[in-house]
Amino acid sequence: MELFGDPAQWLPLTFAALMGLSILIYVVLDGFDLGVGVLFPLAEKAEQDRMVASIGPFWDANETWLVLAIGILLVAFPTAHGTILTALYLPVTLMLMGLILRGVAFEFRVKAPDKWKPLWDKSFWIGSLITSLTQGYMLGMYIMGLEVTLFTQAFAAITAVFLTVAYSFIGATWLILKTEGALQLKAVKWAKGGIWGVVLGLGAVSITSPFVSDRIFDKWFSVPEIFLLAPLPLFSGLIVALLWYALRHLPTKNDSWAWFPFVATISVFVLGFFGMAYSFYPYVVPEQLTIYEAASAPESLFIILIGTLFVLPMILGYTALAYTVFRGKATALSYE
């Protein structure tokens, strides 16, 4: 291990990067299929089947990234895992219940007798909504340093709403990409209404984060950092403006630009993620534990890294394969 430098330094950083990558991929991939579930009640019955078909080949694999992120947190940063999960025990429990309800409803809505289909449709929506809201709440509490006060809970509640709207927005852009006709037109309308959630959510996190900690404030507003980091908000603003322009002119002839809103939204999510990662580094528990303090022993991390080098390419491989095989517009839902 000494060949690579001090393992007590680069191994925690490597696992923090892997965990961050897993969280980012999860937010993007499971974000859009959760968003499709949140939008479910706004569609007609036949359109709901097409919406489910658009995420059917992907949704289960998308959740793998959440399992990977939590697994890395557990094995690489066990102290932080205990601190975070203890503070967020209730919302984590609710999130798992939402995921379970959503998964069961996803399968049962097409296999149960017709008279039960409305129940499972509603369950699919409720499961998606619970999952989205709890993830937003946990994000807000994390930004607030996991402190439980009236103000932090209020902020977490606001973040829960904004993240849910952001998920519905990326879900709408996914439907623009994967559907056509009346449902695609509805998706454009939903995206026009949901873009405010992306803007307000990013704005709330961006404005609040520096004032939670003097350390974060100094990282953003000291010279020359303020000039070096200026491209992050500037590019985010530019992409949002292009998104708004694109949504006003979709669908285009031959549906040639249907991909742009989804790709642009991913870009906004990525920029927002890097902004947060920069703000909180090197802390894995804000202002309490750094990645170096919370990390497992270097010897353990090195063994885990060897396993990760086998597992991660497999997950990336089957994710890429699924999105390649099932590219193009969603077809009619069928289990025959």
Buried (B, 14 or more C-beta within 10 A) or exposed (E): BEEEEEBEBBBBBBBBEBBBBBBBBBBBBBBBBBBBBBBBEBBEEEBBBBBBBBBBEBBBBBBBBBEBBBBBBBBBBBBBBBBBEEBBEEBBEBBEBBBEBBBBBBEBBBEEEEEEBEEBBBBBBBBBBBBBBBBBBBBBBBBBBBBEEEEBBEBBBBBBBBBBBBBBBBBBBBBBBBBBEEBBBBBBEBBBBBBEBBBBBBEBBBEBBBEBBEEBBEBBEEEEEEEEBEEBBEEBBEBBEBBBEBBEEBBEEEBEBBEBBBEBBBBBBBBBBBBBBBBBBEBBBBBBBBBBBBBBEBEBBBEBBEEBEEEBEEBEEEBEEBEEEBEEBBEEBEEE
